[in-house]
C-alpha cells in the first residue's frame, strides 16, 4: 500500500513539475524584414539572449531576419495562423489586420519623438493591446522604423510637384495609398525583398522609408537623391501568435513577455541614436540629401491634412475613437 502511494505521489510531482513549466521546452520562431546587422535585428538578438538565459535554455529562439520568411504581410499571416510564433513588424503592415493602426500612419500626425512616445506609451498602450489580441496577436512592446522620407533615382524632390511622373514604391496601406494619391502619385505596392531589384530594373524610380532602413536594405545603391520630408512617423511592434501563446503556461508567458513593454527598452532609442550618422552615411554614398524648408514642406503637410480627413472615418473599427484619443493625448503630452 505504501509503495503504491509513493508511486502515485512521484507521478503527481512529475506531472505538476512539467505542467508548471520548470522543464517544459518551447521554441519561438520570430521573423522580421529587418536586415541582419540592423538595430532591429540586433535588438531581437538581445531579446533572444535575455529570454534563453532567464528560462535556463527551456525557451529557444530562432530569429529569421531580412525577409527570409517573406514580406511583412506574409510574415503577419504566418504569425496569426501560428506557423510562426512571433514577429517584429511595422505598423503599416500590421494595419492590414488591425485597422486602427492606420491612424498612427497619418502623415505629420506627431510633432516629435517625445510626443509619439507619450501618446503610445501613456495613452494608447492598453487600447492597442486589446485590439491586437482580438486579431490573434499578443502585443509585447513598441519598436519603430522612424520617420519616412523620399529616395529617388533620376530627379530630386523638393516639393510635391517634383513627384509628377515618378513611379514610387509604396507600402500597401490605405493611408499610404491615400497620401501618395493626394500628392498626385500612383504608387506601386512592392514587398520589401523585391524593392531593390525593382529599383535596379526601373519598375519603380523611388520609394519612401527611413534613412536607416534605406541603408540597411542597401536601397541607397539604386538612388541619387534623398529628401528629408519626414512625412510619416512609423512605429513598429514585437508580437507573438495568440494561437501559440494559448499553449503556454504562466511561467513561459511571464518570461516571454519580459515585464511587458520593458522587454526591449532600447528598441526605439537604438534607431534614433544613429539617425544623424545614417544621413551622413547616405551623403558618403554619393546620395544628395535635401533638407526641405518650411515652405517646401507646406505642400506635403497640406496633403497629409487632407488624408486625415479622408481616411479616419473610412478605416473602420475603433479608428475614429483612437484618432480622437490621440488628439486629446497630444494636447496633454505637449509638442
C-alpha positions in Angstrom: 0.0 0.0 0.0 2.8 2.4 0.9 4.7 1.7 -2.3 1.5 2.4 -4.3 1.0 5.7 -2.5 4.7 6.6 -3.0 4.5 5.8 -6.7 1.3 7.9 -7.0 2.9 10.9 -5.3 6.0 10.7 -7.5 3.8 10.7 -10.7 1.8 13.7 -9.4 5.0 15.5 -8.6 6.5 14.9 -12.1 3.2 15.9 -13.8 3.0 19.2 -11.8 6.6 20.0 -12.5 6.2 19.5 -16.2 2.9 21.4 -16.4 4.3 24.1 -14.2 6.9 24.9 -16.8 10.1 24.2 -15.0 11.3 21.7 -17.5 8.8 22.5 -20.3 10.6 23.3 -23.5 9.3 25.5 -26.4 10.8 27.2 -29.5 9.9 30.6 -30.7 10.4 31.2 -34.5 10.4 35.0 -34.9 10.6 36.7 -38.2 11.3 40.3 -39.5 12.1 42.0 -42.7 14.8 44.0 -40.9 18.2 43.0 -42.3 20.9 41.3 -40.3 23.1 43.8 -38.5 20.4 46.5 -38.4 19.3 47.9 -35.0 16.1 45.9 -35.1 17.9 42.6 -35.8 20.4 43.5 -33.0 17.6 44.2 -30.6 15.9 40.9 -31.4 19.2 39.2 -30.8 19.3 40.8 -27.3 15.8 39.6 -26.6 16.8 36.1 -27.7 19.8 36.1 -25.3 17.8 37.5 -22.4 14.9 35.0 -22.7 17.0 32.0 -23.3 19.1 32.9 -20.3 16.2 33.6 -18.0 14.5 30.4 -19.0 17.7 28.5 -18.5 17.5 27.3 -22.0 14.0 26.0 -21.8 12.8 28.6 -24.3 14.7 28.6 -27.5 14.6 31.5 -30.1 15.2 31.2 -33.8 15.3 34.6 -35.5 14.7 35.0 -39.2 15.8 38.5 -40.4 16.0 40.0 -43.8 12.6 38.8 -45.1 13.6 35.1 -45.0 10.0 34.3 -44.2 8.7 36.6 -46.9 7.4 40.2 -46.8 5.7 41.8 -43.8 2.2 40.8 -44.9 3.3 37.1 -45.4 5.0 37.1 -42.0 1.9 38.6 -40.4 -0.4 35.9 -41.8 2.0 33.1 -40.6 2.0 34.6 -37.1 -1.8 34.8 -37.0 -2.0 31.1 -38.1 0.6 30.0 -35.6 3.1 28.9 -38.2 5.4 31.5 -36.8 5.4 32.2 -33.1 6.4 35.8 -33.3 7.4 38.8 -35.4 8.7 42.3 -35.5 6.6 44.3 -37.9 5.9 47.9 -38.9 2.5 49.5 -38.0 1.9 49.9 -41.8 1.9 46.2 -42.3 0.0 45.4 -39.1 -2.6 47.9 -40.1 -3.8 45.5 -42.8 -5.2 43.4 -39.9 -5.5 45.8 -37.0 -7.2 48.6 -38.9 -6.9 51.2 -36.1 -3.1 51.2 -36.6 -3.7 53.1 -39.9 -4.4 56.1 -37.8 -0.8 56.1 -36.4 0.4 56.4 -40.0 -1.4 59.6 -40.9 1.2 62.0 -42.3 2.6 64.5 -39.9 0.5 63.2 -37.0 3.2 63.6 -34.4 5.4 66.6 -33.9 8.3 64.8 -32.2 9.6 61.5 -31.0 8.8 62.6 -27.4 5.2 63.3 -28.3 4.8 59.9 -30.1 6.3 58.1 -27.1 4.0 59.8 -24.7 0.9 59.1 -26.7 1.7 55.5 -27.5 3.1 54.5 -24.1 0.9 56.5 -21.7 -2.4 56.9 -23.5 -2.9 54.1 -26.1 -1.0 51.0 -24.8 -3.9 49.1 -23.4 -6.2 50.1 -26.3 -3.8 48.5 -28.8 -3.0 45.5 -26.6 -6.7 44.6 -26.7 -7.0 45.3 -30.4 -4.0 43.1 -31.2 -5.4 40.2 -29.1 -8.8 40.4 -30.9 -6.9 39.7 -34.2 -4.9 36.8 -32.9 -1.8 38.7 -31.8 -0.2 39.2 -28.4 1.5 42.6 -28.1 4.9 42.7 -26.4 6.4 46.1 -27.0 6.6 49.0 -29.3 9.6 49.5 -31.6 9.9 51.8 -34.5 11.0 52.3 -38.1 11.2 56.1 -37.6 10.3 59.0 -39.8 9.9 58.1 -43.5 11.4 60.3 -46.2 11.7 60.1 -50.0 14.5 58.5 -52.1 14.6 58.9 -55.9 16.8 57.8 -58.8 16.7 60.4 -61.5 15.5 63.7 -60.1 15.5 65.4 -56.7 12.2 66.0 -54.9 11.9 69.4 -53.2 8.1 69.9 -53.4 5.1 67.7 -54.3 5.2 68.9 -57.9 8.6 67.3 -58.4 7.0 63.8 -57.9 5.0 64.1 -61.2 5.6 61.2 -63.4 7.8 59.3 -60.9 6.9 55.7 -60.2 7.1 55.3 -56.4 7.2 52.1 -54.4 4.7 52.4 -51.5 3.7 50.4 -48.6 0.4 48.6 -49.1 -1.7 50.5 -46.6 -4.9 52.7 -47.1 -3.2 55.7 -45.5 0.0 55.4 -47.6 -2.0 54.9 -50.8 -4.3 57.8 -50.0 -1.3 60.1 -49.2 0.6 59.3 -52.4 -2.6 59.8 -54.4 -3.2 63.1 -52.7 0.4 64.0 -53.8 -0.6 63.1 -57.4 1.5 59.9 -57.4 0.2 56.5 -58.5 2.2 54.3 -56.1 3.2 50.7 -56.7 3.0 48.4 -53.6 6.0 46.0 -53.6 7.1 43.7 -50.8 10.4 44.6 -49.1 12.5 41.8 -50.5 11.6 42.9 -54.1 12.2 46.6 -53.7 15.9 46.7 -54.6 15.7 44.7 -57.8 12.6 46.8 -58.7 14.7 50.0 -58.3 17.6 48.4 -60.3 15.4 47.4 -63.2 13.3 50.5 -63.3 10.0 49.0 -62.2 10.0 51.9 -59.8 12.1 55.1 -59.6 11.8 55.9 -56.0 10.4 54.9 -52.5 9.8 56.3 -49.1 11.4 55.0 -46.0 13.8 56.0 -43.2 17.5 56.7 -43.8 18.3 53.7 -41.5 16.1 51.2 -43.4 17.3 52.6 -46.7 20.9 51.8 -45.8 20.1 48.5 -44.0 18.3 47.2 -47.1 21.0 48.8 -49.4 18.4 50.8 -51.4 20.9 53.7 -51.4 22.8 51.8 -54.1 20.0 52.4 -56.5 19.2 56.1 -55.8 20.9 59.5 -56.2 18.6 61.8 -54.1 17.0 61.6 -50.7 14.6 64.3 -49.4 14.0 64.5 -45.6 10.3 65.1 -45.8 9.8 63.1 -42.6 6.2 62.8 -43.6 5.2 59.6 -41.7 6.3 58.6 -38.2 6.1 54.8 -38.3 6.0 52.8 -35.1 6.6 49.0 -35.2 5.7 46.3 -32.7 7.1 43.0 -31.5 4.3 40.4 -31.2 3.6 36.7 -30.5 0.9 34.5 -32.1 -2.1 34.1 -29.8 -2.5 30.5 -31.1 1.0 29.8 -29.8 0.5 31.9 -26.6 -2.5 29.9 -25.6 -0.4 26.7 -25.5 2.0 28.2 -22.9 1.9 28.0 -19.1 2.2 31.0 -16.9 5.9 30.8 -16.3 6.6 30.7 -20.0 4.3 33.7 -20.7 5.9 35.7 -17.9 9.4 35.1 -19.3 8.4 35.8 -22.9 6.6 39.0 -22.0 9.6 40.3 -20.1 7.5 42.6 -17.9 5.6 43.9 -20.9 6.9 47.0 -22.6 10.3 46.6 -20.8 11.4 43.6 -22.8 13.2 45.7 -25.3 13.8 49.2 -23.8 16.4 50.1 -26.4 14.2 49.2 -29.4 13.4 52.8 -30.2 16.4 54.6 -28.8 18.7 52.4 -30.8 17.1 53.6 -34.0 17.1 57.3 -33.0 20.7 57.4 -31.7 22.2 56.7 -35.1 19.8 58.8 -37.3 22.4 61.6 -37.9 25.1 59.1 -38.7 22.8 57.4 -41.2 22.2 60.7 -43.0 25.9 61.3 -43.1 26.4 57.8 -44.5 23.9 58.5 -47.3 26.0 61.5 -48.3 29.2 59.5 -48.2 27.4 57.0 -50.6 27.1 59.9 -53.1 23.4 60.4 -52.4 22.4 64.0 -52.4 20.4 64.7 -49.2 18.0 67.6 -49.3 16.6 69.2 -46.1 13.3 70.9 -47.2 12.5 74.4 -45.9 9.2 75.1 -44.1 7.7 76.4 -47.4 8.9 73.3 -49.2 7.1 71.1 -46.7 3.9 73.1 -46.8 2.5 71.1 -49.7 3.5 67.8 -48.2 1.7 68.8 -44.9 -1.4 70.0 -46.7 -1.7 66.7 -48.4 -1.3 65.0 -45.1 -4.1 67.0 -43.5 -6.4 66.1 -46.4 -5.6 62.4 -45.9 -6.6 62.6 -42.2 -10.0 64.0 -43.2 -10.4 61.3 -45.9 -9.4 58.1 -44.1 -10.3 58.3 -40.4 -14.0 57.8 -40.9 -13.4 55.1 -43.5 -10.9 52.8 -41.9 -13.4 51.2 -39.7 -13.3 49.6 -36.3 -12.4 52.0 -33.5 -10.4 54.3 -35.7 -12.4 57.4 -35.0 -12.2 56.8 -31.3 -8.4 56.2 -31.5 -7.9 59.3 -33.6 -9.8 61.5 -31.2 -7.9 60.0 -28.3 -4.6 60.8 -30.0 -5.6 64.4 -30.5 -6.6 64.7 -26.8 -3.4 62.9 -25.7 -1.2 65.2 -27.9 -2.6 68.2 -26.0 -1.7 66.5 -22.7 1.7 65.4 -23.9 2.8 68.6 -25.5 5.0 69.0 -28.6 
